[in-house]
Amino acid sequence: MPQIDRVNVASLTQLANVAGTHDRLVATAEGGIQTSGRVSAFFTAKATHRATAEAFLGAIRNRYGDGIADALAPQLSAMRRQGKPLKARVARDILAQASDMSQALGPANAEMARRFLLGNNGAGKSTTMKGLLHFIRTDGGRVLFFGKDIARHEREIKEQIGYVAGGFSYYPLKKLRSIGKCAARFYKGWNADAYKNYLRAFGLDEDKKPSELSDGMKVKYFIALALSHGAKLLIMDEPTSGLDPLSREEFCDLILKVVKEEGVSVLFSTHITSDLMRVADDIVYIADGEVLAAGAIGELLAKYEVACFAEMPKEQVVGLKEVKNGYEGLIAAGAPSKCVSRPPADLDALMIHLETARKKEKECPHS
């Protein structure tokens, strides 16, 4: 009968992996956990099964933090409340989920990130945002914020999220003062002083109406609303769409300042690559809802070079297309090639050639 004396994620994983198909995990009198057959577990006191579940959840909490532990706790409710035995196969599944969630979320003490969804018009950026925020029904999978499933904790999660959409179409004839009072009713953590400070910092007059603001000032007001309830995450869907270059530059400066001074993470969708180069840490490039590339922006660009050819090349090139002076496509940085030049890839080149490759694959899937 395998047993562990020190209850942590590593030892629990090892114990669960060697357990039989019908084995249960049971706490020992010494504070450890051992495997037990189905029949033996049936005669074990309910208090022992409750202690097993609590020790199991405590190990997850110690390893991965409160967010992930709280998200997985409902799966252990029958063991913790009713004293039912913890099946080894259930334990294996929960431990795997905890590991996957940890990798998806990254370390809790990581530097606040600025992550961007990049894609052409119609690529699925806005649909992705709506799916993340539970505005639309998704086909499958789960969406986790702060280690919690939005399907179960939507209200709690949205208290910690600020949302900024492109454009500003509601209450065009109401004064900002009235809009702010209306928004305050939706958030328990609304901070009236912070709201006024943001208005002052952004140069916004509460007696103005949205119809009287420039596009750039409308976006600033949206950000003031989004941050005034203590949001930890700012989600922005094409906020710079329609802004002139100077307004976009001011917006990027503002985002950098918010991340640095407020400690807020940002998820931002756009098709404007210059915005990405100004503020992004990581990007996810999508087309028709499919992820074509993802990663830290510097690392992603460092993987590729733009291979330029005078004639149609015989070598393998990603997204090869005819251009004014011959042909161009992506190749791995440093890879052998007979191209005439190979400048570093930028985001525009990455988008163009990955999209070209995707379309060719779609047209001729077996070529």
HUFEN-V146137 format. One record per residue. N is the residue number from 1. RES is the residue in one small letter. OMEGA is omega in whole degrees, 0 to 359 (none if undefined). NEAR is the number of other C-alpha atoms within 8 Angstrom. Layout:
N/RES/OMEGA/NEAR ; N/RES/OMEGA/NEAR
This chain:
1/m/181/5 ; 2/p/183/7 ; 3/q/173/9 ; 4/i/180/11 ; 5/d/181/8 ; 6/r/186/7 ; 7/v/173/12 ; 8/n/185/10 ; 9/v/182/10 ; 10/a/181/6 ; 11/s/177/10 ; 12/l/179/11 ; 13/t/179/10 ; 14/q/180/8 ; 15/l/181/13 ; 16/a/182/12 ; 17/n/180/8 ; 18/v/181/6 ; 19/a/178/11 ; 20/g/184/6 ; 21/t/185/6 ; 22/h/182/8 ; 23/d/174/12 ; 24/r/173/14 ; 25/l/185/14 ; 26/v/178/14 ; 27/a/178/12 ; 28/t/181/9 ; 29/a/182/5 ; 30/e/179/5 ; 31/g/176/8 ; 32/g/177/12 ; 33/i/179/13 ; 34/q/174/13 ; 35/t/180/14 ; 36/s/178/11 ; 37/g/183/9 ; 38/r/182/9 ; 39/v/180/6 ; 40/s/180/8 ; 41/a/180/11 ; 42/f/183/7 ; 43/f/179/6 ; 44/t/181/8 ; 45/a/180/7 ; 46/k/180/10 ; 47/a/179/7 ; 48/t/178/12 ; 49/h/177/17 ; 50/r/180/14 ; 51/a/178/10 ; 52/t/181/13 ; 53/a/180/12 ; 54/e/179/9 ; 55/a/179/9 ; 56/f/180/11 ; 57/l/179/10 ; 58/g/178/9 ; 59/a/178/11 ; 60/i/180/15 ; 61/r/181/11 ; 62/n/183/7 ; 63/r/190/8 ; 64/y/179/11 ; 65/g/186/10 ; 66/d/184/7 ; 67/g/181/10 ; 68/i/179/16 ; 69/a/180/15 ; 70/d/179/10 ; 71/a/183/10 ; 72/l/184/10 ; 73/a/180/9 ; 74/p/180/7 ; 75/q/180/7 ; 76/l/187/9 ; 77/s/181/9 ; 78/a/179/9 ; 79/m/185/13 ; 80/r/184/13 ; 81/r/186/7 ; 82/q/178/9 ; 83/g/178/13 ; 84/k/183/10 ; 85/p/178/12 ; 86/l/181/13 ; 87/k/182/10 ; 88/a/181/16 ; 89/r/175/8 ; 90/v/179/8 ; 91/a/179/10 ; 92/r/182/11 ; 93/d/181/8 ; 94/i/178/10 ; 95/l/178/11 ; 96/a/178/8 ; 97/q/180/8 ; 98/a/179/13 ; 99/s/180/8 ; 100/d/180/8 ; 101/m/180/10 ; 102/s/179/11 ; 103/q/180/8 ; 104/a/183/6 ; 105/l/185/9 ; 106/g/182/7 ; 107/p/185/7 ; 108/a/183/6 ; 109/n/181/4 ; 110/a/177/6 ; 111/e/181/4 ; 112/m/188/8 ; 113/a/172/8 ; 114/r/184/13 ; 115/r/184/12 ; 116/f/167/15 ; 117/l/183/13 ; 118/l/177/13 ; 119/g/177/14 ; 120/n/174/7 ; 121/n/181/6 ; 122/g/183/8 ; 123/a/181/10 ; 124/g/182/12 ; 125/k/181/15 ; 126/s/177/9 ; 127/t/177/7 ; 128/t/178/9 ; 129/m/181/9 ; 130/k/177/10 ; 131/g/178/11 ; 132/l/185/8 ; 133/l/176/8 ; 134/h/177/11 ; 135/f/179/7 ; 136/i/178/7 ; 137/r/179/6 ; 138/t/183/7 ; 139/d/182/4 ; 140/g/179/4 ; 141/g/179/5 ; 142/r/176/7 ; 143/v/182/8 ; 144/l/170/8 ; 145/f/179/8 ; 146/f/179/8 ; 147/g/183/12 ; 148/k/182/13 ; 149/d/183/12 ; 150/i/178/13 ; 151/a/181/8 ; 152/r/186/6 ; 153/h/188/9 ; 154/e/184/10 ; 155/r/180/6 ; 156/e/181/7 ; 157/i/184/12 ; 158/k/171/8 ; 159/e/184/11 ; 160/q/182/11 ; 161/i/170/12 ; 162/g/184/14 ; 163/y/179/8 ; 164/v/179/13 ; 165/a/176/9 ; 166/g/183/11 ; 167/g/181/9 ; 168/f/191/10 ; 169/s/183/5 ; 170/y/181/4 ; 171/y/184/7 ; 172/p/183/9 ; 173/l/175/7 ; 174/k/176/9 ; 175/k/180/11 ; 176/l/179/12 ; 177/r/181/8 ; 178/s/179/8 ; 179/i/179/10 ; 180/g/179/9 ; 181/k/178/8 ; 182/c/181/8 ; 183/a/183/9 ; 184/a/183/9 ; 185/r/185/7 ; 186/f/187/6 ; 187/y/177/9 ; 188/k/184/7 ; 189/g/182/7 ; 190/w/182/9 ; 191/n/184/9 ; 192/a/180/8 ; 193/d/178/6 ; 194/a/180/8 ; 195/y/180/12 ; 196/k/178/8 ; 197/n/178/8 ; 198/y/179/10 ; 199/l/180/13 ; 200/r/182/9 ; 201/a/182/7 ; 202/f/179/9 ; 203/g/183/6 ; 204/l/180/10 ; 205/d/182/8 ; 206/e/181/9 ; 207/d/175/7 ; 208/k/174/10 ; 209/k/178/12 ; 210/p/180/13 ; 211/s/181/6 ; 212/e/183/6 ; 213/l/171/10 ; 214/s/180/6 ; 215/d/179/9 ; 216/g/180/11 ; 217/m/176/10 ; 218/k/179/12 ; 219/v/178/14 ; 220/k/179/10 ; 221/y/177/11 ; 222/f/179/10 ; 223/i/177/10 ; 224/a/177/11 ; 225/l/185/12 ; 226/a/185/13 ; 227/l/188/11 ; 228/s/175/13 ; 229/h/175/13 ; 230/g/181/9 ; 231/a/175/13 ; 232/k/182/10 ; 233/l/178/11 ; 234/l/179/15 ; 235/i/185/11 ; 236/m/182/13 ; 237/d/179/13 ; 238/e/184/12 ; 239/p/181/12 ; 240/t/180/10 ; 241/s/179/8 ; 242/g/179/5 ; 243/l/176/9 ; 244/d/184/6 ; 245/p/180/6 ; 246/l/179/6 ; 247/s/178/9 ; 248/r/178/12 ; 249/e/178/9 ; 250/e/179/8 ; 251/f/180/11 ; 252/c/176/11 ; 253/d/180/8 ; 254/l/180/8 ; 255/i/178/9 ; 256/l/180/9 ; 257/k/180/9 ; 258/v/180/10 ; 259/v/183/13 ; 260/k/187/8 ; 261/e/183/6 ; 262/e/181/7 ; 263/g/183/9 ; 264/v/173/12 ; 265/s/185/11 ; 266/v/169/13 ; 267/l/196/12 ; 268/f/175/12 ; 269/s/180/13 ; 270/t/169/15 ; 271/h/182/9 ; 272/i/188/6 ; 273/t/180/10 ; 274/s/176/6 ; 275/d/180/11 ; 276/l/182/9 ; 277/m/180/7 ; 278/r/192/7 ; 279/v/190/10 ; 280/a/168/12 ; 281/d/183/10 ; 282/d/176/12 ; 283/i/170/13 ; 284/v/182/13 ; 285/y/183/12 ; 286/i/175/15 ; 287/a/184/13 ; 288/d/178/7 ; 289/g/181/9 ; 290/e/179/6 ; 291/v/179/9 ; 292/l/179/9 ; 293/a/179/8 ; 294/a/176/10 ; 295/g/175/9 ; 296/a/190/9 ; 297/i/179/10 ; 298/g/180/6 ; 299/e/182/8 ; 300/l/180/11 ; 301/l/180/12 ; 302/a/181/10 ; 303/k/190/8 ; 304/y/168/12 ; 305/e/177/13 ; 306/v/180/14 ; 307/a/181/15 ; 308/c/183/12 ; 309/f/176/13 ; 310/a/180/9 ; 311/e/179/6 ; 312/m/183/7 ; 313/p/176/7 ; 314/k/181/4 ; 315/e/181/5 ; 316/q/180/5 ; 317/v/181/9 ; 318/v/175/10 ; 319/g/180/15 ; 320/l/177/12 ; 321/k/180/9 ; 322/e/179/7 ; 323/v/186/7 ; 324/k/185/5 ; 325/n/179/5 ; 326/g/183/11 ; 327/y/178/15 ; 328/e/176/13 ; 329/g/180/13 ; 330/l/171/15 ; 331/i/178/11 ; 332/a/180/8 ; 333/a/178/8 ; 334/g/181/4 ; 335/a/178/6 ; 336/p/181/4 ; 337/s/177/6 ; 338/k/180/5 ; 339/c/182/9 ; 340/v/174/8 ; 341/s/184/8 ; 342/r/178/9 ; 343/p/177/7 ; 344/p/179/9 ; 345/a/171/12 ; 346/d/184/7 ; 347/l/178/8 ; 348/d/179/7 ; 349/a/179/9 ; 350/l/180/11 ; 351/m/185/10 ; 352/i/187/9 ; 353/h/175/14 ; 354/l/178/11 ; 355/e/177/10 ; 356/t/179/11 ; 357/a/180/11 ; 358/r/181/9 ; 359/k/178/8 ; 360/k/179/10 ; 361/e/181/10 ; 362/k/181/7 ; 363/e/181/6 ; 364/c/187/7 ; 365/p/183/7 ; 366/h/183/4 ; 367/s/none/4
